[in-house]
Each structure stands twice: as structure tokens, then as C-alpha cells.
Amino acid sequence: MIFSRSFPALSLAAGLTLAATTGAAFAAQPVPQVGNAQITAVAHPYAAPEDAPAAVENAFAQAKKTGRKVLLDFGANWCPDCRVLAGVLGHPAITPWVAENFVVVSVNVDHFNKNMDIAQKYGIKIKAIPVALVVTPDGKVLNADATLELGDARTMSAQAVVDKLAEWNKRS
């Protein structure tokens, strides 16, 4: 997973990594019910764009070992909806469920001039962000019909985001 070096992002990265590596402690987490949980936007959820290719490669290697899907989060630190989406994924009630079901990779697209080839590899052309792709360990995109559905994260409830991820996670 790639995040910038800000402390909230490091906490998110550490939490997702810890939850992922201690999967046995999370026996089939149900979809979190967070209702109107207060979400705080993450200041800098995306690391430098040049870190993305290796992070994506590592995520797929981990997904193959664990059987989880990869959640590719394409965005940029200047994007308010991207920062809110990172806040939802980092919410304490949501993080264990996300870590059990997905290997999360935040891919910095800067000003639509970086890492566009990563999205194109999965048949996606990014025209707006955030773009969330749920991908099987063997590279099949499960939500190609709905890549922008989390694009208005600022106006969505945390529950709506989680429910959408759960819907995509059920696909095969």
C-alpha cells in the first residue's frame, strides 16, 4: 500500500498492514455498520507517483498469497473526494473489514499525468478521481461498470462507501 509520509497516513498504513498480517484475528468480519460515522479526510493519502508501480506489483503478490482482492485507489492529494475516501478506509470501524477483504493500494495520478498506464492495464481510462477498482488477484476488474461510483465521497455517507465496496467484493 502506498501512502505519503504524513502521520495520519502512516497510521492508516500501519493499521491496514497489521490487520492484513493478523488475518486470523479477524474471523469473517461482517460488513461494518457505521451509520453516520464522522469521517476525517486524510491530508496526504498518496505517496509519490513513482512509488506506485512497485506498490501495485507487491499488492498483487500479496493478494495471490492471501486470496484477497486488490483495491486500487487512483487519486491525488489535491483531490478532496480522494482524501475523504482515504478517511473512510482508515476509519477504525472499517479498517479491519477492508484489510480482511482487500489489499489496498493508493495510486497517485498527480494531475492526470502519472500512472495512467496502470489503469489502462485494466482497461480503464481515468478522466476523474477518485477511481476505485476492485481487482481479483489474477487481474480481473470486478467493477469496471462502476469505477466512478465513489467519486463523490464527500457527499456520501461512510456506510454508502462500505456498502458499495461490499457489493463489488461479492462479485467474481
PASEBA-1860 file (N, C-alpha, C; in nm, 3 decimals):
! residues 172
1> MIFSRSFP> 0.085/-0.116/0.000/0.000/0.000/0.000/0.089/0.121/0.000 ~ 0.050/0.226/-0.070/0.135/0.343/-0.073/0.061/0.462/-0.016 ~ 0.128/0.529/0.070/0.076/0.649/0.132/0.193/0.745/0.146 ~ 0.161/0.872/0.167/0.268/0.968/0.189/0.322/0.952/0.329 ~ 0.415/1.033/0.361/0.482/1.019/0.489/0.415/1.097/0.602 ~ 0.292/1.142/0.585/0.223/1.213/0.693/0.182/1.115/0.801 ~ 0.172/1.159/0.924/0.143/1.070/1.035/0.008/1.003/1.026 ~ -0.102/1.073/0.989/-0.229/1.002/0.977/-0.223/0.892/0.872
9> ALSLAAGL> -0.156/0.919/0.762/-0.146/0.817/0.658/-0.063/0.700/0.705 ~ 0.045/0.727/0.780/0.124/0.617/0.832/0.042/0.533/0.927 ~ -0.042/0.597/1.007/-0.129/0.522/1.097/-0.224/0.434/1.019 ~ -0.279/0.486/0.910/-0.368/0.407/0.825/-0.291/0.291/0.765 ~ -0.172/0.318/0.712/-0.093/0.212/0.651/-0.058/0.106/0.754 ~ -0.017/0.148/0.872/0.018/0.052/0.976/-0.104/-0.030/1.018 ~ -0.217/0.035/1.030/-0.339/-0.036/1.069/-0.381/-0.138/0.966 ~ -0.377/-0.101/0.839/-0.416/-0.194/0.734/-0.316/-0.308/0.724
17> TLAATTGA> -0.186/-0.278/0.739/-0.086/-0.383/0.733/-0.101/-0.476/0.852 ~ -0.119/-0.423/0.972/-0.136/-0.505/1.089/-0.258/-0.594/1.076 ~ -0.368/-0.535/1.033/-0.490/-0.613/1.017/-0.472/-0.721/0.911 ~ -0.399/-0.691/0.806/-0.379/-0.789/0.699/-0.290/-0.903/0.744 ~ -0.188/-0.871/0.824/-0.096/-0.976/0.865/-0.147/-1.056/0.982 ~ -0.251/-1.009/1.047/-0.310/-1.084/1.158/-0.450/-1.129/1.121 ~ -0.465/-1.171/0.997/-0.596/-1.210/0.945/-0.668/-1.312/1.030 ~ -0.595/-1.399/1.098/-0.660/-1.500/1.181/-0.739/-1.436/1.294
25> AFAAQPVP> -0.698/-1.316/1.335/-0.770/-1.248/1.443/-0.904/-1.193/1.397 ~ -0.926/-1.188/1.267/-1.048/-1.133/1.211/-1.124/-1.242/1.138 ~ -1.194/-1.323/1.211/-1.268/-1.434/1.151/-1.393/-1.381/1.083 ~ -1.388/-1.375/0.952/-1.503/-1.335/0.869/-1.575/-1.213/0.924 ~ -1.507/-1.101/0.921/-1.566/-0.977/0.967/-1.691/-0.947/0.886 ~ -1.803/-0.919/0.951/-1.922/-0.878/0.876/-1.900/-0.738/0.819 ~ -1.979/-0.703/0.720/-1.971/-0.568/0.663/-1.999/-0.470/0.777 ~ -1.909/-0.376/0.801/-1.929/-0.282/0.911/-2.057/-0.200/0.893
33> QVGNAQIT> -2.124/-0.177/1.002/-2.242/-0.091/1.005/-2.202/0.034/1.081 ~ -2.167/0.138/1.006/-2.113/0.259/1.068/-2.211/0.376/1.066 ~ -2.325/0.356/1.001/-2.427/0.460/1.001/-2.374/0.595/0.960 ~ -2.390/0.692/1.045/-2.347/0.830/1.017/-2.214/0.861/1.083 ~ -2.122/0.766/1.080/-1.991/0.786/1.142/-1.925/0.912/1.089 ~ -1.860/0.985/1.177/-1.788/1.106/1.140/-1.657/1.066/1.072 ~ -1.632/1.117/0.954/-1.512/1.083/0.878/-1.422/1.205/0.868 ~ -1.295/1.183/0.890/-1.195/1.289/0.877/-1.114/1.262/0.752
41> AVAHPYAA> -1.104/1.360/0.665/-1.024/1.346/0.544/-0.877/1.330/0.581 ~ -0.807/1.245/0.508/-0.664/1.226/0.528/-0.591/1.334/0.449 ~ -0.496/1.400/0.512/-0.429/1.513/0.449/-0.351/1.474/0.324 ~ -0.275/1.368/0.330/-0.190/1.326/0.217/-0.190/1.174/0.205 ~ -0.296/1.117/0.151/-0.305/0.970/0.145/-0.222/0.907/0.033 ~ -0.168/0.984/-0.058/-0.097/0.929/-0.173/0.051/0.960/-0.165 ~ 0.133/0.857/-0.181/0.278/0.873/-0.184/0.320/0.930/-0.319 ~ 0.446/0.946/-0.336/0.499/0.997/-0.463/0.455/0.907/-0.578
49> PEDAPAAV> 0.420/0.966/-0.690/0.373/0.886/-0.804/0.469/0.775/-0.846 ~ 0.596/0.798/-0.835/0.693/0.697/-0.880/0.693/0.571/-0.792 ~ 0.631/0.577/-0.675/0.624/0.459/-0.588/0.514/0.362/-0.630 ~ 0.421/0.405/-0.712/0.302/0.326/-0.743/0.329/0.194/-0.815 ~ 0.412/0.189/-0.920/0.427/0.061/-0.990/0.472/-0.054/-0.899 ~ 0.571/-0.029/-0.816/0.619/-0.134/-0.725/0.513/-0.168/-0.621 ~ 0.440/-0.069/-0.572/0.336/-0.094/-0.473/0.224/-0.180/-0.532 ~ 0.187/-0.153/-0.656/0.082/-0.232/-0.722/0.131/-0.376/-0.740
57> ENAFAQAK> 0.253/-0.391/-0.785/0.309/-0.525/-0.803/0.310/-0.602/-0.671 ~ 0.352/-0.536/-0.565/0.355/-0.600/-0.432/0.215/-0.635/-0.384 ~ 0.119/-0.550/-0.412/-0.019/-0.575/-0.370/-0.073/-0.701/-0.436 ~ -0.047/-0.716/-0.565/-0.096/-0.835/-0.634/-0.026/-0.961/-0.585 ~ 0.101/-0.951/-0.552/0.172/-1.067/-0.496/0.110/-1.105/-0.362 ~ 0.080/-1.007/-0.280/0.017/-1.033/-0.150/-0.124/-1.089/-0.169 ~ -0.198/-1.034/-0.264/-0.335/-1.082/-0.290/-0.334/-1.228/-0.333 ~ -0.237/-1.266/-0.414/-0.228/-1.406/-0.459/-0.199/-1.499/-0.342
65> KTGRKVLL> -0.118/-1.453/-0.248/-0.086/-1.535/-0.131/-0.204/-1.548/-0.036 ~ -0.284/-1.443/-0.024/-0.389/-1.438/0.077/-0.529/-1.465/0.024 ~ -0.546/-1.458/-0.108/-0.678/-1.478/-0.166/-0.769/-1.356/-0.158 ~ -0.714/-1.243/-0.115/-0.794/-1.121/-0.110/-0.794/-1.053/-0.247 ~ -0.886/-0.963/-0.265/-0.890/-0.882/-0.386/-0.802/-0.758/-0.364 ~ -0.765/-0.695/-0.474/-0.687/-0.571/-0.467/-0.783/-0.455/-0.487 ~ -0.774/-0.357/-0.401/-0.849/-0.233/-0.415/-0.751/-0.126/-0.460 ~ -0.758/-0.093/-0.589/-0.673/0.012/-0.645/-0.747/0.145/-0.633
73> DFGANWCP> -0.690/0.235/-0.557/-0.749/0.367/-0.534/-0.665/0.469/-0.609 ~ -0.715/0.512/-0.724/-0.646/0.612/-0.806/-0.693/0.750/-0.764 ~ -0.599/0.837/-0.728/-0.635/0.971/-0.685/-0.514/1.060/-0.672 ~ -0.531/1.170/-0.599/-0.423/1.266/-0.578/-0.449/1.341/-0.448 ~ -0.343/1.390/-0.389/-0.353/1.460/-0.260/-0.430/1.591/-0.269 ~ -0.441/1.650/-0.386/-0.516/1.775/-0.402/-0.666/1.751/-0.412 ~ -0.709/1.628/-0.425/-0.849/1.593/-0.451/-0.926/1.572/-0.319 ~ -1.024/1.657/-0.288/-1.099/1.642/-0.163/-1.173/1.508/-0.152
81> DCRVLAGV> -1.233/1.461/-0.259/-1.304/1.333/-0.252/-1.209/1.217/-0.228 ~ -1.088/1.225/-0.285/-0.987/1.122/-0.263/-0.946/1.118/-0.116 ~ -0.930/1.235/-0.057/-0.889/1.243/0.083/-0.998/1.192/0.176 ~ -1.124/1.217/0.141/-1.235/1.166/0.222/-1.244/1.014/0.208 ~ -1.228/0.963/0.085/-1.230/0.818/0.066/-1.121/0.752/0.151 ~ -1.003/0.809/0.155/-0.896/0.756/0.240/-0.937/0.760/0.387 ~ -1.010/0.864/0.427/-1.059/0.872/0.564/-1.159/0.763/0.596 ~ -1.245/0.730/0.501/-1.341/0.621/0.521/-1.266/0.489/0.537
89> LGHPAITP> -1.171/0.463/0.447/-1.095/0.338/0.453/-1.014/0.327/0.582 ~ -0.976/0.442/0.639/-0.898/0.442/0.762/-0.979/0.453/0.890 ~ -1.110/0.456/0.879/-1.194/0.466/0.998/-1.178/0.339/1.082 ~ -1.161/0.350/1.214/-1.135/0.233/1.298/-1.239/0.121/1.288 ~ -1.364/0.155/1.260/-1.467/0.052/1.249/-1.464/-0.017/1.112 ~ -1.397/0.044/1.016/-1.397/-0.006/0.879/-1.266/-0.077/0.844 ~ -1.155/-0.030/0.897/-1.023/-0.081/0.861/-1.009/-0.233/0.872 ~ -1.055/-0.298/0.980/-1.038/-0.444/0.987/-1.111/-0.518/0.874
97> WVAENFVV> -1.230/-0.472/0.841/-1.306/-0.536/0.733/-1.235/-0.515/0.599 ~ -1.189/-0.394/0.573/-1.117/-0.365/0.449/-0.993/-0.453/0.440 ~ -0.916/-0.461/0.548/-0.792/-0.539/0.547/-0.818/-0.688/0.529 ~ -0.931/-0.737/0.577/-0.964/-0.878/0.560/-1.000/-0.910/0.416 ~ -1.059/-0.815/0.346/-1.112/-0.840/0.213/-1.027/-0.788/0.098 ~ -0.942/-0.689/0.124/-0.868/-0.623/0.016/-0.723/-0.598/0.054 ~ -0.639/-0.596/-0.047/-0.506/-0.537/-0.035/-0.521/-0.400/-0.101 ~ -0.507/-0.295/-0.023/-0.534/-0.159/-0.070/-0.406/-0.095/-0.123
105> VSVNVDHF> -0.417/-0.035/-0.241/-0.306/0.040/-0.299/-0.359/0.175/-0.343 ~ -0.304/0.281/-0.288/-0.339/0.416/-0.330/-0.239/0.459/-0.436 ~ -0.288/0.489/-0.555/-0.204/0.522/-0.670/-0.219/0.670/-0.703 ~ -0.111/0.744/-0.689/-0.111/0.887/-0.715/-0.105/0.912/-0.866 ~ -0.208/0.978/-0.919/-0.211/1.011/-1.061/-0.173/1.157/-1.085 ~ -0.134/1.226/-0.979/-0.093/1.366/-0.985/-0.202/1.448/-1.055 ~ -0.173/1.513/-1.162/-0.272/1.592/-1.237/-0.308/1.520/-1.366 ~ -0.342/1.392/-1.350/-0.379/1.305/-1.462/-0.263/1.288/-1.560
113> NKNMDIAQ> -0.141/1.296/-1.506/-0.023/1.281/-1.590/0.075/1.176/-1.537 ~ 0.034/1.101/-1.436/0.119/0.996/-1.379/0.036/0.869/-1.360 ~ 0.099/0.757/-1.381/0.041/0.625/-1.353/-0.087/0.593/-1.428 ~ -0.112/0.665/-1.534/-0.231/0.635/-1.614/-0.218/0.498/-1.681 ~ -0.095/0.455/-1.705/-0.072/0.325/-1.766/-0.118/0.210/-1.675 ~ -0.114/0.232/-1.544/-0.160/0.128/-1.451/-0.310/0.105/-1.471 ~ -0.386/0.211/-1.478/-0.531/0.197/-1.501/-0.557/0.137/-1.639 ~ -0.483/0.181/-1.739/-0.502/0.130/-1.874/-0.475/-0.020/-1.883
121> KYGIKIKA> -0.385/-0.069/-1.799/-0.357/-0.213/-1.796/-0.484/-0.292/-1.764 ~ -0.575/-0.230/-1.691/-0.701/-0.295/-1.653/-0.819/-0.247/-1.736 ~ -0.789/-0.181/-1.849/-0.892/-0.137/-1.941/-0.967/-0.013/-1.898 ~ -0.910/0.066/-1.810/-0.977/0.184/-1.754/-0.903/0.310/-1.798 ~ -0.978/0.407/-1.844/-0.922/0.539/-1.875/-0.972/0.635/-1.767 ~ -0.880/0.694/-1.696/-0.915/0.783/-1.586/-0.939/0.923/-1.640 ~ -1.059/0.975/-1.613/-1.096/1.111/-1.654/-1.134/1.196/-1.534 ~ -1.158/1.131/-1.420/-1.193/1.197/-1.295/-1.144/1.107/-1.182
129> IPVALVVT> -1.126/1.165/-1.065/-1.083/1.086/-0.950/-1.168/1.120/-0.829 ~ -1.176/1.034/-0.731/-1.109/0.905/-0.722/-1.174/0.800/-0.812 ~ -1.092/0.707/-0.855/-1.137/0.588/-0.925/-1.098/0.471/-0.838 ~ -1.195/0.389/-0.804/-1.170/0.270/-0.723/-1.194/0.148/-0.809 ~ -1.091/0.063/-0.819/-1.103/-0.063/-0.892/-1.090/-0.177/-0.794 ~ -1.181/-0.272/-0.801/-1.170/-0.395/-0.725/-1.126/-0.501/-0.826 ~ -1.010/-0.560/-0.800/-0.946/-0.649/-0.896/-0.912/-0.782/-0.828 ~ -0.939/-0.891/-0.898/-0.904/-1.023/-0.844/-0.751/-1.038/-0.847
137> PDGKVLNA> -0.697/-1.131/-0.771/-0.551/-1.149/-0.773/-0.495/-1.181/-0.912 ~ -0.579/-1.237/-1.001/-0.530/-1.267/-1.136/-0.557/-1.154/-1.235 ~ -0.605/-1.038/-1.188/-0.616/-0.920/-1.271/-0.751/-0.889/-1.333 ~ -0.856/-0.957/-1.293/-0.990/-0.929/-1.347/-1.055/-0.817/-1.267 ~ -1.095/-0.709/-1.337/-1.163/-0.596/-1.272/-1.308/-0.636/-1.249 ~ -1.354/-0.625/-1.126/-1.489/-0.668/-1.090/-1.591/-0.556/-1.096 ~ -1.546/-0.433/-1.103/-1.639/-0.320/-1.103/-1.612/-0.223/-1.218 ~ -1.576/-0.276/-1.334/-1.546/-0.191/-1.449/-1.664/-0.105/-1.488
145> DATLELGD> -1.784/-0.148/-1.452/-1.906/-0.074/-1.484/-1.933/0.040/-1.386 ~ -1.851/0.052/-1.281/-1.885/0.145/-1.173/-1.762/0.212/-1.112 ~ -1.661/0.238/-1.190/-1.535/0.287/-1.134/-1.544/0.425/-1.069 ~ -1.643/0.504/-1.108/-1.655/0.639/-1.053/-1.761/0.651/-0.944 ~ -1.816/0.540/-0.900/-1.926/0.547/-0.803/-1.884/0.600/-0.666 ~ -1.756/0.602/-0.637/-1.709/0.661/-0.511/-1.652/0.801/-0.536 ~ -1.674/0.854/-0.654/-1.620/0.983/-0.694/-1.674/1.101/-0.617 ~ -1.788/1.085/-0.554/-1.846/1.192/-0.473/-1.839/1.156/-0.325
153> ARTMSAQA> -1.724/1.106/-0.284/-1.708/1.058/-0.146/-1.745/1.163/-0.043 ~ -1.724/1.291/-0.075/-1.756/1.398/0.021/-1.905/1.403/0.052 ~ -1.988/1.364/-0.043/-2.132/1.372/-0.022/-2.193/1.238/0.017 ~ -2.113/1.134/0.018/-2.162/1.000/0.053/-2.142/0.975/0.202 ~ -2.227/0.893/0.258/-2.202/0.850/0.395/-2.095/0.741/0.393 ~ -2.028/0.725/0.505/-1.929/0.617/0.515/-1.997/0.483/0.489 ~ -2.120/0.469/0.534/-2.192/0.343/0.513/-2.215/0.317/0.365 ~ -2.247/0.421/0.289/-2.267/0.404/0.145/-2.139/0.359/0.076
161> VVDKLAEW> -2.026/0.411/0.119/-1.897/0.369/0.063/-1.871/0.223/0.095 ~ -1.889/0.186/0.220/-1.866/0.047/0.262/-1.961/-0.047/0.190 ~ -2.086/-0.009/0.179/-2.185/-0.094/0.110/-2.147/-0.115/-0.036 ~ -2.096/-0.012/-0.101/-2.053/-0.025/-0.241/-1.934/-0.119/-0.251 ~ -1.837/-0.105/-0.162/-1.722/-0.195/-0.161/-1.766/-0.339/-0.137 ~ -1.861/-0.358/-0.045/-1.911/-0.492/-0.016/-1.980/-0.552/-0.137 ~ -2.057/-0.469/-0.208/-2.124/-0.516/-0.329/-2.022/-0.563/-0.433 ~ -1.918/-0.484/-0.454/-1.816/-0.519/-0.552/-1.738/-0.642/-0.505
169> NKRS> -1.715/-0.652/-0.376/-1.638/-0.765/-0.322/-1.710/-0.898/-0.344 ~ -1.842/-0.897/-0.353/-1.919/-1.020/-0.375/-1.910/-1.071/-0.518 ~ -1.868/-0.984/-0.608/-1.859/-1.024/-0.749/-1.742/-1.119/-0.771 ~ -1.755/-1.202/-0.872/-1.644/-1.292/-0.903/-1.620/-1.301/-1.052
END
